[in-house]
Amino acid sequence: MLNKKTRQLMKAVYYKAVEKDGTCLISQNDLLASMPYTFQFKKSELAPALKSLVSEGYFELITTEKKGEEYYCITLQKGGYDFAYQIAKEKRQIRMKIALTVGGAVLSFTIGVILKAIFNK
């Protein structure tokens, strides 16, 4: 199970890799720049987080260095492609919670109005 920071990192990796048929070459700085500001990684945190995603089967990772800058060659695996399903599932669950909350509020209001009408007579 992914925590919030690794989930955001996986989203960034997933969207970069899907653009290029499941494989991408991305620099460490570009990967850090694609992260939302609320979930900023330090460079020292990035490598362990990527290795944990590799060990969980989301993608394969090859690290290279070019002109003094570290690059990652990322190839999505089955778990990486299934990540899109996890994102969609989370969105459905959030929509369902909102719908239940709104439905409960409407039902509560309706029952309150009916009870007020009954006991005010």
DRENDO-1510 file (C-alpha; in Angstrom, 1 decimal, always signed):
<recs>
REC; n; res; u; v; w
REC; 1; MET; +0.0; +0.0; +0.0 .
REC; 2; LEU; +1.3; +3.4; -1.0 .
REC; 3; ASN; +1.5; +6.4; +1.3 .
REC; 4; LYS; +0.6; +9.9; +0.0 .
REC; 5; LYS; +4.0; +10.9; -1.1 .
REC; 6; THR; +4.8; +7.6; -3.0 .
REC; 7; ARG; +1.3; +7.7; -4.5 .
REC; 8; GLN; +2.0; +11.2; -5.9 .
REC; 9; LEU; +5.4; +10.0; -7.1 .
REC; 10; MET; +3.8; +7.0; -8.8 .
REC; 11; LYS; +1.2; +9.3; -10.5 .
REC; 12; ALA; +4.0; +11.5; -11.9 .
REC; 13; VAL; +5.9; +8.4; -13.2 .
REC; 14; TYR; +2.7; +6.8; -14.6 .
REC; 15; TYR; +1.6; +9.9; -16.5 .
REC; 16; LYS; +5.2; +10.4; -17.9 .
REC; 17; ALA; +5.5; +6.8; -18.9 .
REC; 18; VAL; +2.0; +6.4; -20.5 .
REC; 19; GLU; +2.7; +9.3; -22.8 .
REC; 20; LYS; +5.5; +7.2; -24.4 .
REC; 21; ASP; +3.9; +3.7; -24.5 .
REC; 22; GLY; +5.0; +2.6; -21.0 .
REC; 23; THR; +8.7; +3.6; -21.2 .
REC; 24; CYS; +10.2; +6.9; -20.4 .
REC; 25; LEU; +13.6; +8.5; -19.8 .
REC; 26; ILE; +13.3; +11.3; -17.2 .
REC; 27; SER; +15.9; +13.3; -15.3 .
REC; 28; GLN; +15.8; +13.4; -11.6 .
REC; 29; ASN; +15.1; +17.2; -11.7 .
REC; 30; ASP; +12.2; +16.8; -14.2 .
REC; 31; LEU; +10.7; +14.1; -12.0 .
REC; 32; LEU; +10.9; +16.3; -8.9 .
REC; 33; ALA; +9.5; +19.2; -10.9 .
REC; 34; SER; +6.5; +17.2; -11.9 .
REC; 35; MET; +5.5; +16.5; -8.3 .
REC; 36; PRO; +2.8; +18.7; -6.8 .
REC; 37; TYR; +4.1; +21.4; -4.4 .
REC; 38; THR; +2.3; +19.9; -1.5 .
REC; 39; PHE; +4.3; +16.7; -1.8 .
REC; 40; GLN; +7.8; +17.9; -2.5 .
REC; 41; PHE; +10.5; +15.2; -2.3 .
REC; 42; LYS; +14.0; +15.9; -1.5 .
REC; 43; LYS; +16.6; +14.4; -3.8 .
REC; 44; SER; +17.7; +12.2; -1.0 .
REC; 45; GLU; +14.2; +10.8; -0.6 .
REC; 46; LEU; +13.6; +10.1; -4.3 .
REC; 47; ALA; +15.9; +7.1; -4.8 .
REC; 48; PRO; +14.5; +5.1; -1.9 .
REC; 49; ALA; +10.9; +5.9; -2.9 .
REC; 50; LEU; +11.6; +4.7; -6.4 .
REC; 51; LYS; +13.3; +1.6; -5.2 .
REC; 52; SER; +10.3; +0.8; -3.0 .
REC; 53; LEU; +8.0; +1.2; -6.0 .
REC; 54; VAL; +10.3; -1.1; -8.0 .
REC; 55; SER; +10.2; -3.8; -5.3 .
REC; 56; GLU; +6.3; -3.6; -5.2 .
REC; 57; GLY; +6.3; -4.4; -9.0 .
REC; 58; TYR; +5.0; -1.1; -10.4 .
REC; 59; PHE; +7.9; -0.6; -12.8 .
REC; 60; GLU; +11.5; -1.4; -13.8 .
REC; 61; LEU; +14.1; +1.2; -13.1 .
REC; 62; ILE; +17.5; +1.7; -14.7 .
REC; 63; THR; +19.6; +4.6; -13.4 .
REC; 64; THR; +22.1; +6.3; -15.7 .
REC; 65; GLU; +24.2; +9.5; -15.5 .
REC; 66; LYS; +24.6; +11.9; -18.4 .
REC; 67; LYS; +26.5; +15.1; -18.2 .
REC; 68; GLY; +26.6; +15.0; -14.5 .
REC; 69; GLU; +22.8; +14.7; -14.2 .
REC; 70; GLU; +21.1; +11.5; -13.0 .
REC; 71; TYR; +18.5; +10.0; -15.4 .
REC; 72; TYR; +15.9; +7.3; -14.8 .
REC; 73; CYS; +14.8; +4.8; -17.5 .
REC; 74; ILE; +11.4; +3.6; -16.3 .
REC; 75; THR; +9.4; +0.8; -17.9 .
REC; 76; LEU; +5.9; +0.2; -16.5 .
REC; 77; GLN; +5.1; -3.4; -15.4 .
REC; 78; LYS; +1.7; -4.9; -14.7 .
REC; 79; GLY; +1.4; -3.2; -11.3 .
REC; 80; GLY; +2.2; +0.2; -13.0 .
REC; 81; TYR; -0.6; -0.2; -15.6 .
REC; 82; ASP; -3.0; -1.3; -12.8 .
REC; 83; PHE; -2.2; +1.9; -11.0 .
REC; 84; ALA; -4.7; +3.7; -13.4 .
REC; 85; TYR; -7.4; +1.4; -12.1 .
REC; 86; GLN; -6.5; +2.3; -8.5 .
REC; 87; ILE; -6.8; +6.0; -9.3 .
REC; 88; ALA; -10.2; +5.5; -10.9 .
REC; 89; LYS; -11.3; +3.4; -7.9 .
REC; 90; GLU; -10.3; +6.1; -5.5 .
REC; 91; LYS; -12.2; +8.7; -7.5 .
REC; 92; ARG; -15.3; +6.5; -7.5 .
REC; 93; GLN; -15.1; +5.9; -3.7 .
REC; 94; ILE; -14.9; +9.7; -3.1 .
REC; 95; ARG; -17.9; +10.3; -5.4 .
REC; 96; MET; -19.8; +7.7; -3.6 .
REC; 97; LYS; -19.0; +9.2; -0.2 .
REC; 98; ILE; -20.1; +12.6; -1.4 .
REC; 99; ALA; -23.3; +11.2; -2.8 .
REC; 100; LEU; -24.1; +9.4; +0.5 .
REC; 101; THR; -23.4; +12.5; +2.4 .
REC; 102; VAL; -25.7; +14.6; +0.2 .
REC; 103; GLY; -28.4; +11.9; +0.2 .
REC; 104; GLY; -28.3; +11.6; +4.0 .
REC; 105; ALA; -28.6; +15.4; +4.4 .
REC; 106; VAL; -31.6; +15.5; +2.0 .
REC; 107; LEU; -33.2; +12.5; +3.8 .
REC; 108; SER; -32.7; +14.1; +7.2 .
REC; 109; PHE; -34.1; +17.5; +6.0 .
REC; 110; THR; -37.2; +15.7; +4.5 .
REC; 111; ILE; -37.8; +13.7; +7.7 .
REC; 112; GLY; -37.4; +16.9; +9.8 .
REC; 113; VAL; -40.0; +18.7; +7.6 .
REC; 114; ILE; -42.5; +15.8; +7.8 .
REC; 115; LEU; -42.1; +15.5; +11.6 .
REC; 116; LYS; -42.5; +19.3; +12.0 .
REC; 117; ALA; -45.7; +19.2; +9.9 .
REC; 118; ILE; -47.1; +16.3; +11.9 .
REC; 119; PHE; -46.4; +17.7; +15.4 .
REC; 120; ASN; -47.3; +21.3; +14.7 .
REC; 121; LYS; -51.0; +20.4; +14.0 .
</recs>
